[in-house]
Amino acid sequence: MNYFLVFSLLFFSAIYSQHNVDSTFIFSKFEDFDYEKKYDKIKKILDEDNEALLVYLDDSKFISLKHNKVKFYRICNDTVINNIVELNNIDAINCKSIIDALVSIDPKKITDEIDKKNRLRIEHLARYMISFYKKDKTLKLFYSYSSDTDLEDKFSFPKDRKTFLNNYLNLMKYFYDSEFERLKSLDTIYLLIEREKDVKYEQSIYSDSIYSTIMRKGKNMQYILSINKLKNIRQEDYWFQFDCSNISFVNLNRFGSDEPTNVFYEKQSFLKVNSDRILHLENLQKFTQCDLEQLISSDRKKVFIIDKNEAKDGIIKIKEVKGRTLCFLEQQED
């Protein structure tokens, strides 16, 4: 009798385990068929198997849930970058509850929404995206407006929208350490450009009295100074290109050609005093496009560039710049 009982328990346990990993597995009542077969591509990059539920956030962040394990990945050019983070038991339980809340949301309630008063579509303001994949099934959630705009009361299903946003942001926190959060919270950031080796300079002058351009190319940077004396405009452009991201900034003076606007000068000691607000270019290499959006987008904070090529007699030039990343565009394209 005991043998029969043990055999029965093993039999039903085996059936239950198979049911959890076969193609009939349902992780959301709103899931759809994965026609693009992204699951196969993602699991290959992450070196996961068919048992994992895969979560894709923004431009390069992935989560794998398998049995009691929860892992966080960041990828660049189809390659895992940085260390893979595996949550402890308590954080794993919390993370699973967050994902359970997200997959319970009807995507139609937060995507392609229409203003109740003006009946205007606002898909172009989409800011946050998250997709779930399990074998041949998928669920995609798009948040149809930026959290920076106070639109909850103007659109339908405000409860679902707040549920999505709160849980999405809580999920994103697992990808970042305390130093990243500290830098993100700053209202002012200084980008320090060190003196580069093997820098190439180019210069073109259409007319000495009308227009001239100076270009400087470094390993991860391109700098262009354009002076149009006819229109009385001086413009400085900085382009930063990394393996996983790029960003551009501009300093424009429309009222004079001698010096760009929003510039001040300080002694070298300024760098030491403000070291907690200074970012070096080489430190930006590890960040993805949307990471940079949070750190150094001038839409979120004041950004200044300190170009040590312009330092003279122990004095550095500090200039405010305007610019943004391509994070928003990449999310739209996805």
N, C-alpha and C positions, 0 to 999 in steps of 0.2 A: 504493500500500500504506500509506504514511504517512497519507494523507488518510483512508483507511478506519479506521485505528487511532485517529486523533484523533476521528473521528465516533463511533466506538464508545464511547470514553471519555466524551465529552460526553453521549451518549445514556444510558449507565448512571448517570452522575453525576446527570442530571436525574431519572431514575426514583428514585434513592436519596434525593434531596432531597425529592421529593414524598412518598415513603414516610414521611419524618421528620415531616411536618406534617399528614398526613391523619388521618382519624378512627380508623385502625387502630393509631395510636401507642399503645404500652404502656409506662407508666412504673413499673408494679408488678404483679406477678402476683396481688396481693390487691385490686386496684382494682375498683370497682363502678360502676354506671351513675349518673350525676348526675341523679336524678329531679327535684330541686329547681331544676335549671338555674342554679346559683349562678355557674358560670363566666362566663356572659354578663353577669351583673350586676357581678361583680368586675372583669372586663376593661374594662368601660365606665368604672367609677370610676377605675381606674388608667391608662386610656387605652392599653391593651395590645391585641394582636391574637391571632389563633388559634394562633400559633406558640409562645406563652408557656406554660410550666408555672407555675401560680400556687399559692403556698403561703400558707395563712391560719393565724396563730397567735393564740391568746388572743382579746382583745376588739377589736383594731384594727390588727394588724400583718400586713403582706403582703410576700411575696417573689416576684419575677418572674425566671424563668430562661428565657433565649432565646438560642440559639446560644452564644456565649462571654460573654454579658453577664448579670450578676446584680445586680438592683436591689432596694432595700429601701424600703418605703413604710409610713407611719403615717397612718391616716385617722380622721376624726371626722365624724359625721353625713354619711357618704357623700362626704366631701371630703378630699383629700390634705392633710395638715398637715405643717409643717416641710419641710426640704429632702429630696429624694429622694437616697438614697445609692447610688452604684454602686461595686461592689467592684473593686479592682485585680485583675490576673491571678492572683496568688498566692492572695489571699483568695477569689477566685471558685472556684478549683480546690478549696480546702479546704471551702468552703461546699457545693459540689456533692457532695463525698464524704460530708459529713454527711447531706445529703438522700438520697443513695443508701442509706446505712445505715438511715435512717428508713423509707423506702418498702419496704425488704426485710423489715420486721417484720410478722408476722401479727397483725392487730388483735385477734383473738380471744384472744391470749395475754396481752394487757395490759388488756383491757376487760372489764368485768362479771366480774371474777375472784371465785373462791370460796375462802374460807379452807380449807386442807387439813385442819385439825384440827377446827374448829367448824362448818365448812360454812356460814359466814355470808357473805352478799353484802355488798360494801362499795362499791357504785357511788356512794353519797352522799358519799364522800370524794374524788371525782374532782377533780383539781387542774389538770392540764395537758391542753391540747387542741391538735391540729394537723391541718389538712385540706389535701389536695392536689387540684388541679383541672387537667384537661387536656381541653379541648373538652367532650365529653359523659361524661367519666370522672372518678371521684373516689375518694379513699381518706381515711378518717377514723381517727385514732388518739386514744384517750382513755387517759390515765394514771389508773388507778383508785384511787390513794390518794396522799396528800400525802407529799412527800419529807421532811417534818418528822417523820414517824412511821417507826420502824425496823421495817418489815414485810417486807423482802425474803425473809427465811428462812421466813416463815410462809405464803408463797404460791407457787404454781407458776410456772414459767418465769422465775426470777430473772434469768437472763442477758439475756433479751429486755427485761425491765423496766429493767435497768441500762443497756442499750444505748439504749433510748428516752430515759431521763432524761438521760444524759450528752450525747447528741447534741442533744437538745432545748435544754438549757441552753447548750451551745456555740453553737447557732444564735441564741439570743436575745441573746447578747453583741454581735452585729453591730449591734443597734438602739441601743446605748447608748454614750455617750462616757465618758471616764475620770472626769469630774466626777460623773456619775450613779452610777457604780460606787462612788465614794468616799462619796457621801451614803448609798447603800444599805448600806454596811458599818458605818456609825456605829451605836452602841448607844443614842444619845440624840439627839433632834431637838427644836429649839425652833421653834414656829410663831409668827411675829411678825405681829400685827394692828395696822396703823397706824391713826391717827385718820382716820376716814372723813368725807367731806363729804356733805351732804344725807342724813344718817341719820335714819330714822324711829323714834320710840319709841312703844310702846303699853303700857298698864298696866291690869291688871284685878285687883280685890280682892274676893274672895267674902266675906271677913270679916276685919277687921283682926287678929283674934286667931287665925285659922285658916289662911288660904291667900291668897297673893298671887303675881302673875306680872308680870315686866317683860320686854318684848320689844324687841330692837333689830334693825332690818333695814338692811343695807348692800347694796352692789352684788353681791357674791359671797357674802355671809354673813348668817346669821340667828342671833341669840343670844337664848336664853331663860333667865331666872333664875326658878326656882320655889321658894317657901318655904312649907312646910307645917308650921306650928308645932304643930298637933295631933299629927302623927306625928313631929315633931322631925326633919324632913328638909329639907335644902337641896340643890337640884340645879341645875347649870348645863349647858346644852346649846349646842353650837356646830354649826351646819350650814353647810357650804361647798358651793356650787353653781357649777360651771364649765361651759364649753361641752361638754367631753368627759368629765367625771367629776363625782362628788360624794362627800363623806365627812362623817361626823358623829362628834363626840366628846362625852363627858359627864364631869363631875366631880360626884360624889355624896357627900354627907356624911349618914350615917344617925344620927349621934350628937350632932349639935349644929346649930343654925341660925345661929350667928354667923359662921362661917368654913368654907369647904370644906376637905376634907382634902388632904394632900400639897401644901401651899402654902409658899413661902418668898419673901423679899423681898431685892432686891439694888439697888445703885446703877446708874445708867444705864451706867456703864462696863462692866457685865456684857455688854452687847450687843456692844461692840467686842472684848472678850476672847474671846467665844464666837461670833464672826461666822462661823466655818467650820462651825458647827452650826445656824445660824439659816436658816430658810426663810421667804421673804416670800410672801404670798398670791398676788401677781401672777405670781410665778415658777412657781406650780402650774398656771397656766392652760394651759400647753402639754402637760401630761401626760395620759395616758389613765387609765382606771380601774385597770387592773392595774399601771401605772407607779406610781401613788400607793400601791397595796398594798405595793409593795416599799420605797417611801420613807418613808411615815409611818403605816403600820398599827401600832397598839399591840400587835398580836399578835407583831410582830417586834422591837420596840424600845420604849424609854421615850419618850413624847411629852409635851412641855410646851407650854402656850400662854402667850404674853406678850401681853396685851391692853393696848395703850398708852392706851386710854380709862380704864384703872384706875390709871395712873401718877399719883403725887402727890408734890410736893416733891422731884422728882429720884429717887424710889424707884419701882421697878417690881415688880409682883406676878407671880410665876411659879408656875403651877399644873399639876400632872400630870393628864392626861386619859386616858380609855380610849375606844377606838373602832376602827372598821375601815371598809374600803371595800366596794363592791358587786361587786368583781372576781369573787369566788367564785360569787356568784349569777348573774352574767352568763354565766360559763362553763357553769354548769349548764343555763341556759335555752337556750343555743346547742345 
